[in-house]
């Protein structure tokens, strides 16, 4: 499973890929946290939950 499948399909989180910011950022992601704190908490919980299932 790659980063896209994990973050977008499993966790339901939209991300920006590091490669968009330059080749030296390959393998990194950017998550925009400009939202309500409860959405950030839900997102972190989803990532943790899905990571435990790997």
N, C-alpha and C positions, 0 to 999 in steps of 0.2 A: 504494500500500500504506500502510495506517495503522499506528499504533504497536501496536495489538492484534495485527494480522496478523503484523507483523515479530517482536515479542518473544515472543508465545505460540505462534504457528503455525510460524514459521521457526526461531526460536532455542530454543523449548521452555522459556521462562522465564516463570514466573508473576510478575505485577507488580501493584502498587497504583497506581491512577491518581491523578494530582495533584488532579483535580476532587473526589475524595472528601474532600480536606483543605481545600477552599475554592475559590471561583471564581478567585481570583488565582493558583492553581497549575495552571490549564489548560495542557496541553502538557508537563507534567512527569510523571515516573514515580518510584515508590519501589520499590527492590529490597531485600528483607530479606536480609542477609548472615549471619544467625545459623545457620550451618551449618559443616560441615567445610571447611577451606581448599581441599582438592582440588575440592570442588563449586563453590566460588567461581571457581577457576581454569578449570574446565570451562565454566562459564557465560560468563565473559569471553571465552574462546576461541570459543565458539559465536556470541556477538554480533559479534566481530571478523570471523569467517569469513563470516557471513551479510551483514554490512555491505559487505564487499568484493564480494559478488555483486550488489549493487544497481546 
